[in-house]
Amino acid sequence: MGRADIIEILDGTSVRFGRGVALAIYGLICVSAIVIALETMPDLPPRTNAFLVKAEFVILGIFLVEYVLRLICSENTLTYAFSFWGIIDFIAVVPAVLFLLPDFATIRALRLLRILRLLKLFRANRALDRIGFALNRSKVEFGIFFFIACVALFLASVGIYHFEHEAQPEGFSSIPESLWWAISTFTTVGYGDVYPITTGGRMFTGLVMLIGIGIIAVPAGLITAALMQAKAAENDQTELENQKSNKGDQT
């Protein structure tokens, strides 16, 4: 088994072993996230806490082996080491070294970097590639829409300031202060820290909330359409590859 074969297995692209190894690695990442969460629970029984610590050491050891294998088997070690996923893999195993150092407060804080392992869930994920394609394909539309959204936010800030400034001079003291209300209303979050009390302000708020629903719906529609195009293009490419493979088998 060559170095390229090992990389294919770790990436999940190997026909024979890739899927099983990839699923096992992704499962370990999920288990690691659960262990991280459980370790923060207060009043854990000593036996449970000891078990979690041992489990964390085992998981860190496995990821350390994976990282070393990737370094050794990559065509260009430095290229992988300084690539985005290489840096993520490195950060994922750094806490294994930190465990060996004195337990200072700063070290405990740095151990939170373990959560970055979750980013590895996206490795070799074709769905993520389709999302990237969709975002890149719609970037012009997103730019125009972002500009329109900014203008709408400013107009909403001006409008609510006009309706509510006299009734609530503290909550809506200026147009910049009113911008917070506009953002929370446009996104339909509505924190409730500032809200209209006048009739005109409430009617205006209802209009802004309806516009906010549209602001959320338009980007979702753009991404959905682009994802459908990306999926169709991927299916066409797969069908073309299958046709070429069938012709090769016939010859």
N, C-alpha and C positions, 0 to 999 in steps of 0.2 A: 504494500500500500504506500503510494507516494504522498508527498506533502500536499499536493493539490487535492488529493482524495480526502485527506483529513480536514482541510478547509471546507470542502463541499459538505462533509458530514456535519461539521459544526454549524455551518450556515443553513443546514436543512435542505440543501439542493441535491444531495446524493440520492440516487434511485433506491439503493438497497437499505442504507442505514439512516439517511438524513432525516426523514420524517420523525422516526422514533427518538433520535437524539435531540432534535430541535424541540419536540414536545416535552422531553424530560428537562431540558434546560429552562424552557419557559415555565414549566411547573415549579422548578426550583426558585425561579424569580418570584413567582406568586407566593410560594411558601415563605420566602425570605421577607416579603412585604408583610405577611401575616405575623411573622415572628417579631419584626420591628414594631408593629402595632401593639402586640401583646406585651412586649417588654416595657412599654410606657404605662401599663396598668398598675395602679398602686396596690399595695397589700397582697401581692402575689405570694402564694406559698413557697417556701424556700426550695422545695423539690421541683416545682414547676419552673421557677426562675433558673435553677441549675440546668434543667432540661433545655430551656430556651437558649441558654448560653452555649451548651454543647451543640445544639442544632445549628446555631449561628456559626460556630467554628467549622462544622462540617460543610455547610453551604459555602462559606468563604473559601475553604480549601478547594472545593470543586471549581469555583470560579477562578481561583488562582491558577489551577492546572489548565483550565480552558484558555486563560490569557497567555500563559507561557506557550501552549501549543500553537496559538495563533501567531505569536511572535516568531517561533521557530519555523513554522510551515508557510508563512507568508512569502510571496515572491520578493517583496521589498519590505524588510522589517521596519525601517524608519518610516516608510510611507504609511504602513498600517498603524504604527505607534502614534503618529501625529495626525491621523485621520479622525473624523468625528467619532466613529464607533470605537476606534482604538483608544481615544481619550476616555470615552464612557467606560470601556472595559477596564482601563487602568484605575479610574476612580472607584469602580465597583470592588476592586480588591485591595485598595489602599487601607481600608479599615482593618484588614487582616494584620497589617504591620502595626497599626495604631493600638491594637489590643496588647501588643508587647511592651508598650510604653507606660509610664506611670499614669495613673488615672486622674489627670488634671481636668479641670472644668472645660478648658479649651479642647482637650482631646475628646471628651464626651460630646461636645458640640459638633466636632468634625465627623464623628461617627454617624451623624445624620445624613452624611453624603451617601450612605448605603442605599437610600431610597432611589438614587439615580439608576440603580440596576433596572428599574422598571422601564427605562428608556430602551433597554435591550429587547424588550418585547416586540419592538417594531422592526427588528433586524429581519431581512429577507421576507418582508411582508409585502406581497404584491398589492394588497388593498391600499397600503400607505403610498405606494408608487402611483396608484390611480388618483388618490387625493392630491398628491403633489402635481400631477398632470392637470387635474381639474383647476387647482388654484392658479397654476401658471397660465392656463388657457383663458381664465376669466380675470386676469389681473388688470386689464384695461377697464373692464366694466366695474370692477371693485374700486378702482381709483376714482372713476366718475361718481360712483355711488357714495364713496366716502366723503367726497367734496360736497355732494348734495346733503348728506347727513349732517355734516358740520354746519352748513348754512341753516338747516332746519333746527338744529340745537340752539344756534344763536337767536333765531327768530322766536323760538319757544321761550328762551330766557328773557328776551325783551318783552314778550307778551305777558308772561306771568309777573314780571316786575311791574308792568303797567297796572295789572289788576290787583296785586296784593301788597304793593309797597306801603301804601297808606294804612292798610289794615294790619300789616305785620312788618313794621320797619326793621325789626331785628332779624327775622327769618329771610326777608327779601330786601336787604339793605342796598343792594346794587345789582346790576346785570351780571357781573362775574359771580356774585354770591348765588344768584338765581340759576346759574349754569348747573350747579349740583342737582337741584330739583329737576331740571330739564333732562339730565342724563339718567337719573333714576326713574323718571317717568317714561322716557322714550324706551328704555329697556324693560319696562313693565315690572321693575323690581319694587319700587315704592317703599323706601325704608321707613317712611312715616315721621322722620325727624322734622321735615318741613312739608306742609300741605296747605292747599288753598282753603279759605274760609268764606270768601265772598262768592256770590252767585256767578258773577262773570268769570272769576277765577276757576270755579268748579266746571263750568261749561267749557272753558278753554282747556282745562286739564283733560276732560273727556275727549276732546278733539286731538290733543297731543298723544294720548294713549292709543287712539285708533291709528294715528300715523306711525306710532312706535311699533305696532304690530306689523305694519307694512315694511318698516325698516328692517325688522328681523326676517320677514318672509322673503324679501327680494334676494338677499345673499344666499339664503337656503335654496331658493329656486335656481339661482345661477350655478351653485355647486352641484345640485342634483342633475341639471342638464349636462354639465361638463362631465360628471361621473358616468352618466349613461353613454356619452360619446366615447369616453375612455374605455368603458367595458366593452362596447361594440368593437372598437379598434383592437382591443386585446383578443376578443373572440375571433375576429377576422385573421389576426396574426397567428393564433393557435391553429385555426383551420388550414391556413396556408402551409404552416410547418408540417401538419399531419399529411397534407396532400403530397408535399415533397418527400416525406418519409415513405409514404406508400409507393410512390414512383420509384424511389431508390430500392425498395424491397422487391418490386416487380422486375427490375433490371438485374 
